[in-house]
Amino acid sequence: MPAPSEATPGLNETFEIGLSTEQIVIASNFSGARLVVFGALDNADGRILRQGGYDIVVVLEGPKTPLVVREKERVLGLWVNRGSETFNSAPASYTLASTRRLTDIAPQKLLDQLSVGIESLRTDLGRDAETVAPNRDEYANAMRRIRIERGLYQQSFGSIEFVSTTLFRADLVLPADLPVGIHTARALLFRNGVFLRERNVPLRVVKSGFETTVSNLAERHGFLYGVFAVALAIVTGWFGRLAFKRD
């Protein structure tokens, strides 16, 4: 079922969205996946449709977890921490598709308010100004750069296809490092630069097989997992010594 929408009052256009799957399973051979987000416009203005005045932005946001970004400096041949900044609500992954470039769809101020686009991501919630580092933007840029390089943050423009006048689809290419947890698929509808409505649908990403057992053991029984890891290292080293010892 579609989630409740956020909307601009007084506008009649509505839309629904769906996902090609409700769950993505990650196994040992997982190398990424494709997710199709499809939707349909209702009560759309025919004249605006013909003029191409409607725009869609689709985003898949990963789980939001605290993240610490550290700046390192080389001192006497050693790398030491020079400073750090914490982001308490940065999405672990972020994949976006849109009908056009974001700044052609809506003003930058509105994109910032809606947290749409990698540069407009809200990465802090409830932080006091006194606890924010003076050069916070530098840390935020570094965080975005690192996650873009890893393929966790990506966006493509002009990649949403209208298969008819009111039906659309977006193909999202998800990375091999896709984090597990509850992801949120967001779809936002704009009309001539005005935000109309938003729909949200959850997507579960889970591990399967031996990876699931190891992950659950590490999360739920940390001490036992640590003991098992140390014992496995000892046994592996002992067998290696027997196999490669010299007579």
Buried (B, 14 or more C-beta within 10 A) or exposed (E): EBBEBEBEEEBEBBBBBBBBEEEBBBEEEBEEBEBEBBBBBEEBBEEEBEEEBBBBBBBBBBBBEEBEBEBEEEEEEEEEEEBEBBBBBBBBBBBBBBBBEBEEBBEEEBBBEBBBBBBBBBBBEEBEEEEEBEEBEBBBEBBBEEBBEEBBBBBBBEBBBBEEEBEBBBBBBBBEBBBBBEBBBBBBBBBEEEBBBBBBBEBEBBBEEEBBEBBEBBEEEEEEBEEBEEEEEEEEEEEEEEEEEEE
